């Protein structure tokens, strides 16, 4: 594990994460047997997009499409209306 920086809690026990928390909506906090506090970052998705994460075949198609696009494997189709 790489140490990024050392921080000190303020008078109320708060720690500012600053840029380390960019794009993160919440953290799950756990404490291991050695007393280390572990922050597991979470991001939220809109409820209307939750279906995609529950539909494995659809998610595989989206991931394949993204990989193909990154490789330049794209084709133009008629516009969807």
N, C-alpha and C positions, 0 to 999 in steps of 0.2 A: 504494500500500500504506500502511495506517495503522499508525503505531507505537503499540502498546498500552502497553508499559512497558519499561524497561531493567533487565536483571538481570545479576548477576555470578556466575561459577562459583565454587563453593567450592574448598577445597584439593585435592579429588579431581577437579575439572573438572565437577562436577554442577551443573545448573541446575534449580531448583524452578519448576514452571509453575503450581502452585496451582490456582486456579479455572479457568485457561485450559484445563486438561486434563480438566475435568469431563465425564464421559460418554465419554471417549476410552479405548480399551483399548490402543492402541499407536500409534506414529508410524513412518512411513518417512522416513529421513533422507537428503537429497541435498545436494550442494554444487554451486552454479552456477559459471560461468566466472569470476565476480568474487569467489569465495571465500565467498559468502553461504551459510549453512546454512539449509536449508528443511525444516521439519517438516510432513509431510503426515499429518494425523490419520486414523486408521482406527478403525472399530468392528467388532466381531465379531458374527456371528449364530449362533444355535444350529444345529447340523448338521441338526436335524429341520425347520428352516425354509428350508434352502438350496434346496430344490426350487422354492420360489416365485420366487426370483431367477433361476432357470434356465428357468422356464416363462413366457415373455413374454405369452401370452394370459391366463394366470391373473393375472399381475401387473397387466396393464391393467385387468382386471375389479376387482381390489382397489383400485387407484388411482381408478377411476371411482366405486366405492362410497364411498370416503372423501370424494371431492369432492361427490358427491350428498348425503352425510350432512352435510357442512359447510354446504351450502346449504339444509338442512332437508328435502331430498327423501328422506323415509323412509316406509316403510309397514310396518305390523305384520303379522306372519305367525304361524302356529301355532308353538308352542315346538318346538324340535328335541329329540328324546329319543334 
